[in-house]
């Protein structure tokens, strides 16, 4: 397969979530409700700021699109600066992850239809960041050849985490440096303990939902799997940069279908997916407060919040199962 070069690597940062599972913990800590992506749990950068900084290491700072909830704008002002903001899209309402991903993709497509795009959730912790960014770079290089696929970043499980999506991987697609690219065979969403044990023994990986693809590949798969959303966003794309853009966006979201990117797109087209393993990187989806504390304890880092809050918080409960030898 002949490689063709894109005009650039763009990043999409997903920051429109409400963080319902961390809300009680944050409320007790800060005395107010604040979505977790705008919180600084350790050090001096928020989760969103960490994600934006990673994106800026992959492409030009202006080549990123961040999707936010409209009512999060007061929090976002604390995070963005004019020099590195890129494009900020205010989503009128949360209609799940399919619209949440394809809305910013509409803007990338309008700016650079030949682009390679990297999609980052904004509530993930990774360490060390250098190794994480290098793996993403390898995925962007691989997409120059595997242009008809979406490459997902996967993590080898360390325990039976029942809240994560698991992915069964198959034969080798190829190599990029020391990274092995594999076919995706199937998905297991929120497995039972027995299913998780079986998946782990079969070599399944956790799905980080960090992914890399060509814009046109994602766009065509969107039309294949979720045409109701794509029809609306195709219309929005025609108005970008005009006086009708904002009005059109709000009108489209009045009846935007609620669909999930994993179940309504990825799981329908496993033959168009590949996976690259994120090796020697500590990765955690900080969707639950206990995961935040567990990660910081592993690294020996002092949290920015009083640790006793988690002990007393009603939001503390585990969804993982220890692997006992």
Secondary structure, 3 states (H helix, E strand, C coil): CCCCCCCCEEEEEEECCCCHHHHHHHHHHHCCCCCHHHCCCCCCCCHHHHHHHHHHHHCCCCCEEEEEEHHHHHHHCCCCCCCCCCEEEEECCCCHHHHHHHHHHHHHHHHCCCCEEEEEECCEEEECHHHHHHHHHHHHHHHCCCCCCEEEEEEECCCEECCCEEEEEEEEEEEECCEEEEEEEEEEECCCHHHHHHHHHCCCEEEEEEEEEEHHHHHHHHHHHCHHHHHHHHHHHHHCCCCCHHHHHHHHCCCCCCCCHHHHCHHHCHHHEEEEECCCCEEEECCCHHHHHHHHHHHCCCCCCCCHHHHHCCCCCCCEECCCC
